Amino acid sequence: MQFYWIQCLTTTRRLSRNPRLIEFFQGTLAQITNSEIDTVRIFDTTLRDGEQSPRTSFSYDEKRAIAATLDEMGTHVIEAGFPVNSEAEFKSVSDIASATKTDVCGLARVIDKDVEAALDSGVELVHVFVSTSDVQLADSMHASQQEAVDRAVKSVQRVKDAGAKAMFSPMDATRTDGEFLKEILTAVDEVGVDWVNIPDTCGVATPTRFGDLIDELVSHSDARIDVHTHDDFGLATANAMAGFEAGASQAQVSVNGIGERAGNAAFEEVVMAAESLYNVEMDIDTTRITEVSKLVEKASDIPVPGNKPVVGQNAFSHESGIHAAGVIENTDTFEPGVMTPEMVGAQREFVLGKHTGTHSVRKRLKESGFEPSKQDVRAVTRRIKDYGAKKERVTVDVLTRFARERGISRQDEDEEVRAWWKHQWYLKRVGPFVGRAGFSHERFISSQRSNTDGYRPMFSHPSISTHRMCEVLAVGLVAIVIVGAS
Ligand SMILES: [Zn+2]
C-alpha cells in the first residue's frame, strides 16, 4: 500500500555525537562494553562487486559520478573495477584513479596480465585474489593448493616491486581449510603484503564465528585485515561489524548493498552503525548518503526497497497514530535517536493513511494554514482512515479537499472562498447532475485573492447566486423524483 508522504517541516535534531550517545546508553545496552571498535575504514566496491550484480552495468559517466561522490564523502578506498576486463574498464579505472583524492584500487586475478593491467591503470592499491577453498580450487580454479600459494606470492611480489600497495584475498576464505588459510596468509606476509582481505564469498558466516576467525587472523598476520561479507542470509553488515569488533581495520561495502547475488554489506548500514552505534569517527560525510544511494539506485537499475535500512523510503516515515504522535512530540520516541534523517541527508515523513491518528492530521492541517477545531481534526482523520483503507493515496490535494469540504477556516482567506468550498461539498450531495451543470463560474472565483492549496478545480466556478438557484432546483428535482417513485 502506498500513500503520499508529507514532509515534516519543523523537526530538527542535533548532530553532535556525545548527546546521542548519552541518550542511547541510558538503556539496557549501557551495561555492555565489550563491543568497542577503534577504527573503521571504508573500502567501497560499488563499482566492482556492485557492478557484478546480475543485470547491472554502469556507463563511464555513471562510474565517474559515483566515484566522485564517494571521494568527496571521504571514502577511504574506492575499488574502481577490474582493469584487465576490457579497454573501457581500464580507461574508467585509470581516469578515476587520476581524478580522485582517495586511494583507488584495481582488482586482479593472480595472473601476470591482470596484475600488469592493474599496475598500468595507475591505481594506488592492487587487489589480487585466488580461490582457497577446496571446492573452488577443484571446480573453479582447477589448481592445487600449492599452485594457489605460488601464484599469490608471485603476484603480491610483483605489485610490491612496482611500488604499489598490495591487498591479497583468499577467495571463499570462510569455506577454506583453516590450516591452509594460515599457510597462504603467511606466504604473502613474507613478501610484504599490505592488506589481507577475508572474504565471506558465499555469505555463510555468522557474526560470532566470523569474529572468532578474524580475531585469530589478526594475531596471525602482520598485514592489516579487511573483511568482505556477502548478504545471502541478511548477515553481511552484522558480520562486517563483528569483523571490526575482532580487530579488522576495514570493511568492503557497496552502496545500497548491491553486488553478487544478494549483494554485499551496505555502505550506508556499515557507516551509520559505526558512526551511531559504535561512536567511531570515520571522517565520512554521512549527510550525502541519501544522495549517493539515489545515484547508485538509478545507475544500477536496482530499486531500493522501502524498508531498506537508512536509505529506504520508510526509514524515517511514520504513519501509525501512536508512533506519529510520539515522534511529533519528541523524535527519539520511535526513532533510534542516535541516527536522524538529517545525519544521512534524508527527510522525516508523516504519511497519512489507514493507520493515521489525529496528531499527524492536526499537524499537517496547521502546516497547510488551516485552523481546525478538535472536532474538525477528528472528522478529517476519520475520512483519511476510510480513504486509506480503500488503498487510496492520501495526497496533499486529498487532505486539502477534506478540510475544505469540512469548512475548516484557513489563514488569509475570506468568507467567500469558504462559502464556495462549502457549496462544492453541498453540490456533491444534492446530485451530480447539478454539480456538473456547467454554469459559468468565473465571476465568483476571479474576485478571490488566493487559493494556495494546489487543489484548483478544473472546471469553472459558479457564482453564489447561480449556486443558490441550483440548490433550489436540485431539491425540487429530488422531491419530484421521490414523490414520483412513491
Ligand atoms: Zn564479493
Boltz pocket constraint, residues with backbone or C-beta under 6 A from the ligand:
constraints:
  - pocket:
      binder: B
      contacts: [[A, 49], [A, 201], [A, 228], [A, 230], [A, 259], [A, 260], [A, 264]]
      max_distance: 6.0
